[in-house]
Each structure stands twice: as structure tokens, then as C-alpha cells.
């Protein structure tokens, strides 16, 4: 199940987002709207949910959340964006990484 999280996630939402992968949650984070979509097995599914909700693709970045160690990682196919100067799976811009981390921690921790 993919949830769009706008306010702090409930434990039930977190548990359901963890179901597909067991130890971590795939995320797409909208750094403009301060929301995220989580769950499923592909970042692209989360991205699609945000796009359907009105987000703009250039504001969405892929990450993973591991709740057991409270860690955000920043690798995703949706992060490969040469036109936005990100030519890697990894989100390279440190300011964007910090923003993704802040939003993720605020909504999921």
C-alpha cells in the first residue's frame, strides 16, 4: 500500500508501508510541498502517487527510510536527472539531501 503522508504517519501506516520490503520503506519526497509518498516496491510508484496528487516532478526525490535505525538513504532510479544536474542514482546535492531527510524524519519518526 502506498500512502501520501501530509502529517505525522500513524504506526499502522508505517507498518503497512513496511509490508512489501519488511525492513525499509521506499519513498518519494516532494521538497516543495513538504509531503511524501511511501510504500510499495518501487520509488516510481510513490512518485506517480505524488504526481497524481498535484506534485511537480522536478520537486520529487527518491529515498528509503529504515525505521529500525532511523536512517534515510538517497538512492533511487527517479533521482537520475541530468537536466537537474543529478546524473546518479544517489541524490548528490547536499542541501536537497538535508531537505529530504528533514521531511522524512518529521513525517515518519
C-alpha positions as CSV (number, residue, x, y, z in Angstrom):
1,X,0.0,0.0,0.0
2,X,1.2,3.5,-0.9
3,X,0.3,6.3,1.4
4,X,0.6,10.0,0.9
5,X,1.8,11.4,4.2
6,X,1.0,15.0,4.9
7,X,1.1,14.9,8.7
8,X,2.9,12.6,11.1
9,X,2.3,9.0,10.0
10,X,0.5,6.6,12.3
11,X,2.1,3.4,13.4
12,X,-0.4,1.5,11.4
13,X,0.5,3.4,8.2
14,X,4.2,2.8,8.9
15,X,3.6,-0.9,9.4
16,X,1.6,-1.2,6.2
17,X,4.3,0.7,4.2
18,X,6.8,-1.7,5.6
19,X,4.9,-4.8,4.5
20,X,6.4,-5.2,0.9
21,X,10.1,-4.9,1.8
22,X,9.9,-5.7,5.6
23,X,12.9,-3.6,6.8
24,X,12.6,-0.3,4.9
25,X,10.1,1.9,3.1
26,X,10.5,3.2,-0.5
27,X,9.8,6.9,-0.6
28,X,9.2,9.8,-3.0
29,X,9.5,13.1,-1.2
30,X,8.2,16.4,-2.5
31,X,10.6,19.0,-1.2
32,X,8.3,21.9,-2.3
33,X,5.1,20.7,-0.6
34,X,6.7,19.0,2.4
35,X,4.9,15.7,1.9
36,X,6.0,12.2,0.9
37,X,4.5,9.0,-0.6
38,X,5.7,5.8,0.9
39,X,5.2,2.0,0.4
40,X,5.2,-0.4,-2.5
41,X,8.3,-1.9,-4.1
42,X,9.4,0.9,-6.5
43,X,10.1,4.6,-5.9
44,X,8.4,5.3,-9.2
45,X,5.1,4.1,-7.8
46,X,5.4,6.6,-4.9
47,X,6.4,9.3,-7.4
48,X,3.3,8.5,-9.5
49,X,1.1,8.9,-6.4
50,X,2.5,12.3,-5.7
51,X,2.2,13.4,-9.4
52,X,-1.5,12.3,-9.3
53,X,-1.8,14.4,-6.1
54,X,-0.5,17.5,-7.9
55,X,3.2,17.5,-7.2
56,X,5.6,18.6,-9.9
57,X,8.2,16.0,-10.9
58,X,11.2,18.3,-10.5
59,X,10.3,18.6,-6.8
60,X,10.2,14.9,-6.1
61,X,13.2,12.9,-5.0
62,X,13.6,9.2,-4.1
63,X,14.8,7.9,-0.8
64,X,14.4,5.0,1.6
65,X,13.5,5.0,5.3
66,X,14.8,2.4,7.7
67,X,12.7,2.9,10.9
68,X,14.7,0.4,13.0
69,X,17.9,2.6,12.8
70,X,16.1,5.8,11.8
71,X,18.2,6.2,8.7
72,X,17.4,7.9,5.4
73,X,19.3,6.7,2.3
74,X,19.2,8.6,-1.0
75,X,19.5,6.1,-3.9
76,X,16.7,5.7,-6.5
77,X,16.3,5.5,-10.2
78,X,13.9,8.5,-10.1
79,X,16.9,10.6,-8.9
80,X,18.7,10.3,-12.3
81,X,18.0,13.7,-13.7
82,X,20.7,15.2,-15.9
83,X,18.6,18.3,-16.6
84,X,18.7,19.0,-12.8
85,X,22.4,18.2,-12.6
86,X,21.9,14.9,-10.9
87,X,23.5,12.2,-13.1
88,X,23.4,9.5,-10.4
89,X,21.0,7.1,-8.6
90,X,22.3,8.9,-5.5
91,X,20.9,12.3,-4.7
92,X,24.1,14.4,-4.9
93,X,23.0,17.9,-3.8
94,X,23.7,18.1,0.0
95,X,21.0,20.8,0.5
96,X,18.4,18.6,-1.2
97,X,19.5,15.6,0.8
98,X,19.1,17.6,4.0
99,X,15.6,18.7,2.9
100,X,14.5,15.2,2.1
101,X,15.9,13.9,5.4
102,X,14.1,16.7,7.4
103,X,10.7,16.0,5.7
104,X,11.1,12.2,6.1
105,X,12.1,12.5,9.8
106,X,9.3,15.0,10.5
107,X,6.6,12.7,9.0
108,X,7.9,9.2,9.9
109,X,10.0,9.4,13.0
